[in-house]
């Protein structure tokens, strides 16, 4: 998934009243699985950036106090990809942790 596609998806999520994604609907099943991995990595990256910038432990829970916008955008994009995969009955691929 390219950065432009991710941006388009985030804009669509914010501005659309439809629960079906026009951005994701043009993806093949294989491209959708690749997008799943890409968005999962981006989500993890945004969480790490937020934790690095400003975080604290409260009662054994890590509270991330930075980078909220990108974290929420990545979370929404990931949920949209999961929903599209569920609609098509496409199995999610294994996500390998570490550098993509």
C-alpha positions in Angstrom: 0.0 0.0 0.0 1.5 3.3 -1.0 1.5 6.4 1.2 -1.0 8.1 -1.2 -3.4 5.1 -0.9 -3.1 5.2 2.9 -3.8 8.9 2.9 -6.8 8.4 0.5 -8.1 5.7 2.8 -7.8 8.0 5.9 -9.5 10.8 4.1 -12.3 8.5 3.0 -12.8 7.2 6.6 -13.1 10.7 7.9 -15.3 12.1 5.1 -17.4 9.2 3.9 -20.9 8.2 5.2 -20.5 4.8 3.5 -19.2 1.7 5.4 -17.8 0.3 2.1 -14.4 1.6 1.1 -13.9 2.8 -2.5 -10.2 2.9 -1.9 -10.0 -0.8 -0.8 -12.6 -2.1 -3.1 -10.3 -1.8 -6.1 -7.5 -3.9 -4.5 -7.1 -7.5 -5.4 -7.2 -10.0 -2.6 -3.4 -10.2 -2.7 -3.1 -6.4 -2.6 -5.5 -6.3 0.3 -3.3 -8.8 2.2 -0.3 -6.7 1.5 -2.2 -3.6 2.7 -3.0 -5.5 5.9 0.7 -6.0 6.6 1.7 -2.4 5.6 -1.0 -0.8 7.8 -0.1 -3.1 10.7 3.5 -2.0 10.4 2.5 1.7 10.2 0.2 1.3 13.2 3.1 -0.2 15.2 5.5 2.5 14.0 3.1 5.3 15.1 2.6 3.6 18.5 6.4 3.4 19.0 6.9 7.0 18.0 4.2 8.1 20.4 5.6 6.0 23.2 9.1 7.4 22.5 7.9 11.0 22.4 5.9 11.0 25.6 4.7 8.1 27.6 4.4 7.0 31.2 3.4 4.0 33.2 0.3 4.3 35.3 -0.7 1.3 37.5 1.2 -1.1 35.2 -0.3 0.3 32.0 1.7 2.2 29.4 -0.1 5.5 28.6 1.1 7.0 25.3 0.6 10.8 25.4 1.9 11.8 22.0 1.3 11.2 18.3 -2.4 10.6 18.9 -3.6 11.7 15.4 -1.4 9.3 13.4 -2.1 6.5 15.9 -5.8 6.9 15.5 -5.6 7.3 11.7 -3.5 4.1 11.5 -5.9 2.3 13.8 -8.9 3.3 11.7 -7.1 2.3 8.5 -6.3 -1.1 10.0 -9.9 -1.6 11.0 -11.0 -0.7 7.5 -8.7 -3.2 5.9 -9.8 -5.9 8.4 -13.5 -5.1 7.5 -12.9 -5.4 3.8 -11.0 -8.6 4.3 -13.9 -10.0 6.4 -16.4 -9.0 3.7 -14.4 -10.8 1.0 -13.6 -13.7 3.4 -9.9 -13.2 2.8 -7.6 -14.7 5.4 -5.2 -12.2 7.0 -1.5 -13.0 6.4 1.0 -13.5 9.2 2.5 -10.2 10.2 6.2 -10.5 10.8 7.6 -8.1 13.4 10.7 -6.1 12.7 11.8 -4.2 9.7 9.5 -4.7 6.6 
